[in-house]
């Protein structure tokens, strides 16, 4: 029984493969400079598209060294509930609905919600 036990190895936590005979992709180091003075060095494959901005550990946007800051993307203004409501109904329709519901409430046909 003791001859069959595995000794000195935790099963599943370590790989038995080695890096022998493996050709890694050619790489280079990209330098990003943070406005707070931090420098970030990241390895990239030579054929990779390197992003011009990388988020620094302090939360600021670090810019790729010798690169220009890209133009910010045009964003749509955030739609509010009122904007979405006006897409479905006109102000006149909303006023009529409000008047109708208030009449029902005053007549006692609707209960007030708490």
DSSP file (Angstrom, degrees, kcal/mol; ACC not computed):
  #  RESIDUE AA STRUCTURE BP1 BP2  ACC     N-H-->O    O-->H-N    N-H-->O    O-->H-N    TCO  KAPPA ALPHA  PHI   PSI    X-CA   Y-CA   Z-CA
    1    1 A X    >         0   0    0      0, 0.0     3,-1.3     0, 0.0     4,-0.4   0.000 360.0 360.0 360.0 -48.1    0.0    0.0    0.0
    2    2 A X  G >   +     0   0    0      1,-0.2     3,-0.7     2,-0.2     0, 0.0   0.742 360.0  66.5 -65.1 -19.2    2.7    2.6    0.9
    3    3 A X  G 3  S+     0   0    0      1,-0.2    -1,-0.2     3,-0.0     0, 0.0   0.750  99.3  51.1 -71.8 -21.7    4.4    1.8   -2.5
    4    4 A X  G <  S+     0   0    0     -3,-1.3    -1,-0.2     2,-0.1    -2,-0.2   0.499  85.2 105.5 -95.2  -4.1    1.5    3.2   -4.4
    5    5 A X  S <  S-     0   0    0     -3,-0.7     2,-0.5    -4,-0.4    -3,-0.0  -0.479  70.7-123.9 -79.0 148.0    1.2    6.6   -2.7
    6    6 A X        -     0   0    0     -2,-0.1     2,-0.4     3,-0.1     3,-0.2  -0.795  31.7-163.6 -90.0 126.4    2.4    9.8   -4.4
    7    7 A X        +     0   0    0     -2,-0.5     3,-0.1     1,-0.2     0, 0.0  -0.876  59.6  11.6-115.3 144.8    4.9   11.6   -2.3
    8    8 A X  S    S+     0   0    0     -2,-0.4     2,-0.4     1,-0.1    -1,-0.2   0.623 103.8  91.7  75.4  13.7    6.2   15.1   -2.4
    9    9 A X        -     0   0    0     -3,-0.2     2,-0.7     2,-0.0    -1,-0.1  -0.988  65.2-142.6-143.2 129.6    3.6   16.4   -4.9
   10   10 A X    >>  -     0   0    0     -2,-0.4     3,-1.2    -3,-0.1     4,-0.6  -0.835  34.9-122.4 -91.1 121.1    0.2   18.0   -4.3
   11   11 A X  T 34 S+     0   0    0     -2,-0.7    -1,-0.0     1,-0.2    -2,-0.0  -0.379  85.7   7.6 -69.0 133.0   -2.1   16.6   -7.0
   12   12 A X  T 34 S+     0   0    0      2,-0.3    -1,-0.2    -2,-0.1     3,-0.1   0.239 108.4  84.3  87.5 -13.4   -3.8   19.2   -9.2
   13   13 A X  T <4 S+     0   0    0     -3,-1.2     2,-0.4     1,-0.1    -2,-0.1   0.674  88.3  44.5 -97.4 -16.5   -1.9   22.2   -8.0
   14   14 A X  S  < S-     0   0    0     -4,-0.6    -2,-0.3     2,-0.0     2,-0.3  -0.956  75.6-127.2-130.2 147.3    1.2   22.0  -10.2
   15   15 A X        -     0   0    0     -2,-0.4    -2,-0.0     2,-0.1     0, 0.0  -0.678   3.1-151.0 -91.1 144.9    1.8   21.3  -13.8
   16   16 A X        +     0   0    0     -2,-0.3     2,-0.2     2,-0.1    -1,-0.1   0.468  68.4 103.0 -90.1  -2.8    4.2   18.6  -14.9
   17   17 A X        -     0   0    0      2,-0.0     2,-0.3     1,-0.0    -2,-0.1  -0.489  56.2-157.3 -80.7 150.3    4.9   20.4  -18.1
   18   18 A X        -     0   0    0     -2,-0.2    -2,-0.1     2,-0.2    -1,-0.0  -0.751  27.7-115.4-119.3 170.9    8.1   22.4  -18.6
   19   19 A X    >   +     0   0    0     -2,-0.3     3,-1.6     2,-0.1     2,-0.2   0.295  69.5 130.6 -88.4   9.8    9.0   25.3  -20.9
   20   20 A X  T 3  S+     0   0    0      1,-0.3    -2,-0.2     3,-0.0     3,-0.1  -0.447  76.7   8.5 -67.7 132.8   11.6   23.2  -22.8
   21   21 A X  T 3  S+     0   0    0      1,-0.2     2,-0.5    -2,-0.2    -1,-0.3   0.527  94.8 130.7  78.0   6.2   11.2   23.4  -26.5
   22   22 A X    <   -     0   0    0     -3,-1.6     2,-0.7     0, 0.0    -1,-0.2  -0.820  46.7-152.0 -96.1 127.4    8.6   26.2  -26.4
   23   23 A X        -     0   0    0     -2,-0.5     2,-0.1    -3,-0.1     3,-0.1  -0.877  14.6-149.5 -99.0 113.2    9.2   29.2  -28.6
   24   24 A X        -     0   0    0     -2,-0.7     2,-0.1     1,-0.1     3,-0.1  -0.458  25.9 -97.8 -79.1 153.3    7.6   32.3  -27.1
   25   25 A X        -     0   0    0     -2,-0.1    -1,-0.1     1,-0.1     2,-0.1  -0.403  48.9 -95.3 -66.4 144.7    6.3   35.1  -29.3
   26   26 A X        -     0   0    0     -2,-0.1    20,-2.4    -3,-0.1    21,-0.3  -0.409  53.6-167.8 -63.7 139.4    8.7   38.0  -29.8
   27   27 A X  E     -A   45   0A   0     18,-0.3     2,-0.3    19,-0.1    18,-0.2  -0.805  19.6-168.2-128.2 164.0    7.9   40.7  -27.3
   28   28 A X  E     -A   44   0A   0     16,-2.5    16,-2.7    -2,-0.3     2,-0.5  -0.949  28.0-111.4-143.6 165.4    8.7   44.3  -26.4
   29   29 A X  E     -A   43   0A   0     -2,-0.3     2,-0.4    14,-0.2    14,-0.2  -0.867  22.5-155.0-104.6 130.4    8.0   46.4  -23.4
   30   30 A X  E     -A   42   0A   0     12,-3.1    12,-2.4    -2,-0.5     2,-0.5  -0.867   9.7-146.9-102.7 135.8    5.5   49.3  -23.6
   31   31 A X  E     -A   41   0A   0     -2,-0.4    34,-3.2    10,-0.2     2,-0.4  -0.899  11.8-169.4-108.4 126.3    6.0   52.2  -21.1
   32   32 A X  E     -AB  40  64A   0      8,-3.0     8,-2.9    -2,-0.5     2,-0.5  -0.945   8.9-151.2-114.4 134.8    2.9   54.1  -19.8
   33   33 A X  E     -AB  39  63A   0     30,-2.8    30,-2.3    -2,-0.4     2,-0.3  -0.926   7.3-150.7-111.4 125.4    3.3   57.3  -17.9
   34   34 A X    >   -     0   0    0      4,-3.1     3,-1.9    -2,-0.5    28,-0.2  -0.633  22.5-124.5 -89.3 146.8    0.7   58.3  -15.3
   35   35 A X  T 3  S+     0   0    0     26,-0.4    -1,-0.1     1,-0.3    27,-0.1   0.711 111.8  61.6 -63.8 -17.4    0.0   61.9  -14.5
   36   36 A X  T 3  S-     0   0    0      2,-0.1    -1,-0.3     1,-0.0    26,-0.0   0.312 126.6 -97.7 -90.6   9.1    0.7   61.1  -10.9
   37   37 A X  S <  S+     0   0    0     -3,-1.9     2,-0.2     1,-0.3    -2,-0.1   0.442  79.2 136.1  94.4  -0.3    4.3   60.1  -11.7
   38   38 A X        -     0   0    0     -5,-0.0    -4,-3.1     2,-0.0     2,-0.5  -0.530  40.6-151.3 -80.0 148.3    3.9   56.4  -11.9
   39   39 A X  E     -A   33   0A   0     -6,-0.2     2,-0.5    -2,-0.2    -6,-0.2  -0.987   6.2-161.6-120.1 129.6    5.4   54.4  -14.8
   40   40 A X  E     -A   32   0A   0     -8,-2.9    -8,-3.0    -2,-0.5     2,-0.5  -0.942   1.3-164.9-112.3 127.9    3.8   51.2  -15.9
   41   41 A X  E     +A   31   0A   0     -2,-0.5     2,-0.4   -10,-0.2   -10,-0.2  -0.962  13.1 177.1-115.7 119.6    5.9   48.7  -18.0
   42   42 A X  E     -A   30   0A   0    -12,-2.4   -12,-3.1    -2,-0.5     2,-0.4  -0.967  25.7-129.6-125.5 136.3    3.9   46.0  -19.8
   43   43 A X  E     +A   29   0A   0     -2,-0.4     2,-0.3   -14,-0.2   -14,-0.2  -0.689  30.5 177.3 -83.7 136.2    5.1   43.3  -22.1
   44   44 A X  E     -A   28   0A   0    -16,-2.7   -16,-2.5    -2,-0.4     2,-0.1  -0.960  35.2-104.2-131.8 151.2    3.3   43.0  -25.5
   45   45 A X  E >   -A   27   0A   0     -2,-0.3     3,-1.8   -18,-0.2   -18,-0.3  -0.464  36.0-117.6 -67.7 148.8    3.8   40.7  -28.5
   46   46 A X  T 3  S+     0   0    0    -20,-2.4    -1,-0.1     1,-0.3   -19,-0.1   0.780 115.0  47.1 -63.7 -25.8    5.5   42.6  -31.3
   47   47 A X  T 3  S+     0   0    0    -21,-0.3    -1,-0.3     2,-0.1     2,-0.2   0.330  90.9 111.2 -96.8   8.6    2.4   42.1  -33.6
   48   48 A X  S <  S-     0   0    0     -3,-1.8     2,-0.7     1,-0.1    -4,-0.0  -0.488  75.2-114.9 -82.2 150.8   -0.1   43.1  -30.9
   49   49 A X        -     0   0    0     -2,-0.2     2,-0.5     1,-0.0    -2,-0.1  -0.784  33.3-146.6 -82.5 114.9   -2.2   46.3  -31.1
   50   50 A X        -     0   0    0     -2,-0.7     2,-0.1    -6,-0.1    14,-0.0  -0.731  12.0-127.1 -88.4 124.0   -0.9   48.3  -28.1
   51   51 A X        -     0   0    0     -2,-0.5    -1,-0.0     1,-0.1    13,-0.0  -0.451   8.3-139.0 -69.2 141.2   -3.7   50.5  -26.5
   52   52 A X  S    S+     0   0    0     -2,-0.1    12,-2.7     1,-0.1     2,-0.4   0.724  87.3  45.8 -73.8 -18.8   -2.7   54.2  -26.2
   53   53 A X  E     -C   63   0A   0     10,-0.2     2,-0.4   -21,-0.1    10,-0.2  -0.977  62.8-179.1-127.9 138.8   -4.2   54.4  -22.7
   54   54 A X  E     -C   62   0A   0      8,-2.5     8,-3.3    -2,-0.4     2,-0.4  -0.993  33.1-113.3-133.3 140.5   -3.8   52.0  -19.7
   55   55 A X  E     -C   61   0A   0     -2,-0.4     6,-0.2     6,-0.2     5,-0.1  -0.612  32.9-139.4 -77.7 126.0   -5.5   52.4  -16.3
   56   56 A X    >   -     0   0    0      4,-3.0     3,-1.6    -2,-0.4    -1,-0.0  -0.318  24.0-107.5 -77.9 164.1   -2.9   53.0  -13.6
   57   57 A X  T 3  S+     0   0    0      1,-0.3    -1,-0.1     2,-0.1    -2,-0.0   0.708 120.7  58.2 -66.3 -19.2   -3.0   51.4  -10.2
   58   58 A X  T 3  S-     0   0    0      2,-0.1    -1,-0.3     1,-0.0     3,-0.1   0.516 121.2-107.4 -88.0  -4.7   -4.0   54.8   -8.7
   59   59 A X  S <  S+     0   0    0     -3,-1.6    -2,-0.1     1,-0.4     2,-0.1   0.264  80.8 120.3 100.3 -11.8   -7.0   55.0  -11.0
   60   60 A X  S    S-     0   0    0     -5,-0.1    -4,-3.0     1,-0.1     2,-0.6  -0.348  71.7-101.3 -79.8 165.9   -5.7   57.6  -13.4
   61   61 A X  E     - C   0  55A   0     -6,-0.2   -26,-0.4    -3,-0.1     2,-0.4  -0.807  33.4-152.4 -91.5 119.8   -5.3   57.1  -17.1
   62   62 A X  E     - C   0  54A   0     -8,-3.3    -8,-2.5    -2,-0.6     2,-0.4  -0.762  11.0-139.3 -92.2 137.4   -1.7   56.4  -18.1
   63   63 A X  E     -BC  33  53A   0    -30,-2.3   -30,-2.8    -2,-0.4   -10,-0.2  -0.778  22.3-106.2-100.4 138.5   -0.6   57.4  -21.6
   64   64 A X  E >   -B   32   0A   0    -12,-2.7     3,-1.5    -2,-0.4   -32,-0.2  -0.389  48.0-100.8 -59.8 133.0    1.6   55.3  -23.8
   65   65 A X  T 3  S+     0   0    0    -34,-3.2   -34,-0.1     1,-0.3    -1,-0.1  -0.317 105.1  11.6 -60.5 137.7    5.0   57.0  -23.9
   66   66 A X  T 3  S+     0   0    0      1,-0.3     2,-0.3    -3,-0.1    -1,-0.3   0.749 106.6 114.3  63.7  28.0    5.6   59.0  -27.1
   67   67 A X    <   -     0   0    0     -3,-1.5     2,-0.3   -15,-0.1    -1,-0.3  -0.889  65.1-121.2-123.1 157.4    1.9   58.7  -28.1
   68   68 A X        -     0   0    0     -2,-0.3     2,-0.3    -3,-0.1    -4,-0.1  -0.737  34.7-103.2 -96.0 146.7   -0.8   61.3  -28.4
   69   69 A X        -     0   0    0     -2,-0.3     3,-0.1     1,-0.1    -1,-0.1  -0.502  43.1-120.2 -67.8 128.8   -4.0   61.1  -26.3
   70   70 A X        -     0   0    0     -2,-0.3     2,-0.1     1,-0.1    -1,-0.1  -0.291  30.3 -94.3 -70.7 156.7   -6.8   59.9  -28.5
   71   71 A X        -     0   0    0      1,-0.1    -1,-0.1     3,-0.0     2,-0.1  -0.452  47.3-106.1 -65.9 138.2   -9.9   61.9  -29.1
   72   72 A X        -     0   0    0     -2,-0.1     2,-0.1     1,-0.1    -1,-0.1  -0.404  39.1-106.0 -66.2 144.6  -12.7   61.0  -26.7
   73   73 A X        -     0   0    0      1,-0.1     2,-0.4    -2,-0.1    -1,-0.1  -0.422  33.9-108.2 -70.9 143.2  -15.5   59.0  -28.2
   74   74 A X        -     0   0    0     -2,-0.1     2,-0.3    -3,-0.1    -1,-0.1  -0.577  41.3-163.9 -71.8 129.2  -18.8   60.8  -28.9
   75   75 A X        -     0   0    0     -2,-0.4     2,-0.2    -3,-0.0     3,-0.0  -0.869  18.8-117.1-117.2 150.3  -21.4   59.6  -26.4
   76   76 A X        -     0   0    0     -2,-0.3     2,-0.1     1,-0.1     3,-0.1  -0.555  39.7-102.1 -78.4 146.8  -25.1   59.9  -26.4
   77   77 A X        -     0   0    0     -2,-0.2     2,-0.2     1,-0.1    -1,-0.1  -0.444  47.3 -96.2 -67.4 146.7  -26.6   61.9  -23.6
   78   78 A X        -     0   0    0     -2,-0.1     2,-0.4     1,-0.1    -1,-0.1  -0.422  37.2-128.8 -67.8 132.1  -28.2   59.7  -21.0
   79   79 A X        -     0   0    0     -2,-0.2     2,-0.1    -3,-0.1    -1,-0.1  -0.667  21.6-152.7 -84.5 133.3  -31.9   59.2  -21.4
   80   80 A X     >  -     0   0    0     -2,-0.4     4,-2.0     1,-0.1     5,-0.2  -0.452  31.6-102.8 -94.9 173.1  -34.1   59.8  -18.4
   81   81 A X  H  > S+     0   0    0      1,-0.2     4,-2.3     2,-0.2     5,-0.2   0.884 124.1  54.6 -61.2 -38.6  -37.5   58.3  -17.6
   82   82 A X  H  > S+     0   0    0      2,-0.2     4,-2.4     1,-0.2    -1,-0.2   0.909 106.0  51.3 -63.3 -42.4  -39.1   61.5  -18.7
   83   83 A X  H  > S+     0   0    0      1,-0.2     4,-0.8     2,-0.2    -1,-0.2   0.917 111.8  46.7 -60.6 -43.6  -37.3   61.3  -22.1
   84   84 A X  H  X S+     0   0    0     -4,-2.0     4,-0.7     1,-0.2     3,-0.3   0.864 111.2  52.2 -68.6 -34.6  -38.5   57.8  -22.6
   85   85 A X  H >X S+     0   0    0     -4,-2.3     4,-2.2     1,-0.2     3,-1.1   0.908 106.3  53.4 -65.9 -41.5  -42.1   58.7  -21.6
   86   86 A X  H 3< S+     0   0    0     -4,-2.4    -1,-0.2     1,-0.3    -2,-0.2   0.691 100.2  62.5 -68.9 -17.4  -42.1   61.6  -24.1
   87   87 A X  H 3< S+     0   0    0     -4,-0.8    -1,-0.3    -3,-0.3    -2,-0.2   0.772 113.4  35.1 -73.2 -25.4  -41.2   59.1  -26.8
   88   88 A X  H << S+     0   0    0     -3,-1.1     2,-0.3    -4,-0.7    -2,-0.2   0.779 126.2  22.4 -98.5 -31.4  -44.4   57.2  -26.2
   89   89 A X  S  < S-     0   0    0     -4,-2.2    -1,-0.2     3,-0.0     2,-0.1  -0.941  70.9-120.5-138.0 155.7  -46.9   60.1  -25.3
   90   90 A X     >  -     0   0    0     -2,-0.3     4,-2.0     1,-0.1     5,-0.1  -0.466  34.3-109.2 -87.1 167.2  -47.3   63.8  -25.8
   91   91 A X  H  > S+     0   0    0      1,-0.2     4,-2.3     2,-0.2     5,-0.2   0.883 120.6  55.0 -63.9 -38.0  -47.5   66.3  -22.9
   92   92 A X  H  > S+     0   0    0      1,-0.2     4,-2.3     2,-0.2    -1,-0.2   0.920 107.4  49.1 -61.6 -44.7  -51.2   66.8  -23.8
   93   93 A X  H  > S+     0   0    0      1,-0.2     4,-2.3     2,-0.2    -1,-0.2   0.887 110.9  50.8 -61.8 -39.3  -51.9   63.0  -23.5
   94   94 A X  H  X S+     0   0    0     -4,-2.0     4,-2.3     2,-0.2    -1,-0.2   0.890 109.1  50.4 -67.2 -39.4  -50.1   62.9  -20.2
   95   95 A X  H  X S+     0   0    0     -4,-2.3     4,-2.5     2,-0.2    -2,-0.2   0.915 110.8  49.6 -64.5 -42.1  -52.1   65.9  -18.8
   96   96 A X  H  X S+     0   0    0     -4,-2.3     4,-2.4     2,-0.2    -2,-0.2   0.913 111.2  49.5 -62.3 -42.8  -55.3   64.2  -19.9
   97   97 A X  H  X S+     0   0    0     -4,-2.3     4,-2.4     2,-0.2    -1,-0.2   0.908 110.9  49.8 -61.5 -43.1  -54.3   60.9  -18.2
   98   98 A X  H  X S+     0   0    0     -4,-2.3     4,-2.5     2,-0.2    -2,-0.2   0.929 110.8  48.8 -63.2 -45.8  -53.4   62.8  -15.0
   99   99 A X  H  X S+     0   0    0     -4,-2.5     4,-2.1     1,-0.2    -1,-0.2   0.916 111.6  50.4 -60.5 -43.0  -56.7   64.6  -14.9
  100  100 A X  H  X S+     0   0    0     -4,-2.4     4,-1.9     1,-0.2    -2,-0.2   0.921 112.3  45.8 -61.1 -45.8  -58.6   61.3  -15.5
  101  101 A X  H  X S+     0   0    0     -4,-2.4     4,-2.2     1,-0.2    -1,-0.2   0.873 111.0  52.9 -68.3 -37.1  -56.7   59.5  -12.7
  102  102 A X  H  X S+     0   0    0     -4,-2.5     4,-2.6     2,-0.2    -1,-0.2   0.892 108.0  51.4 -65.7 -38.5  -57.2   62.4  -10.3
  103  103 A X  H  X S+     0   0    0     -4,-2.1     4,-2.0     2,-0.2     6,-0.2   0.924 110.9  48.1 -62.3 -43.9  -61.0   62.4  -11.0
  104  104 A X  H  <>S+     0   0    0     -4,-1.9     5,-2.0     1,-0.2     6,-0.9   0.895 112.6  49.1 -63.1 -39.8  -61.1   58.6  -10.2
  105  105 A X  H ><5S+     0   0    0     -4,-2.2     3,-1.0     1,-0.2    -2,-0.2   0.914 112.1  47.1 -66.3 -43.6  -59.1   59.2   -7.0
  106  106 A X  H 3<5S+     0   0    0     -4,-2.6    -1,-0.2     1,-0.3    -2,-0.2   0.816 108.1  56.2 -68.7 -30.4  -61.3   62.0   -5.8
  107  107 A X  T 3<5S-     0   0    0     -4,-2.0    -1,-0.3    -5,-0.2    -2,-0.2   0.539 115.7-116.0 -79.0  -5.8  -64.5   60.0   -6.6
  108  108 A X  T < 5S+     0   0    0     -3,-1.0    -3,-0.2    -4,-0.4    -2,-0.1   0.588  84.9 118.4  83.0  11.1  -63.2   57.2   -4.3
  109  109 A X  S   <S+     0   0    0     -5,-2.0     2,-0.4    -6,-0.2    -4,-0.2   0.603  72.3  50.5 -84.8 -11.2  -62.8   54.7   -7.1
  110  110 A X  S    S-     0   0    0     -6,-0.9     2,-0.3    -5,-0.2    -2,-0.1  -0.956  78.8-135.9-123.4 145.2  -59.1   54.4   -6.5
  111  111 A X        -     0   0    0     -2,-0.4     2,-0.3     1,-0.0    -6,-0.0  -0.765  24.8-115.0 -96.8 146.6  -57.2   53.8   -3.3
  112  112 A X        -     0   0    0     -2,-0.3     2,-0.4    -7,-0.1    -1,-0.0  -0.612  28.4-132.7 -76.0 136.8  -54.2   55.8   -2.4
  113  113 A X              0   0    0     -2,-0.3    -1,-0.0     1,-0.1     0, 0.0  -0.738 360.0 360.0 -91.6 141.8  -51.1   53.7   -2.2
  114  114 A X              0   0    0     -2,-0.4    -1,-0.1     0, 0.0    -2,-0.0   0.459 360.0 360.0 -82.3 360.0  -48.9   54.2    0.9
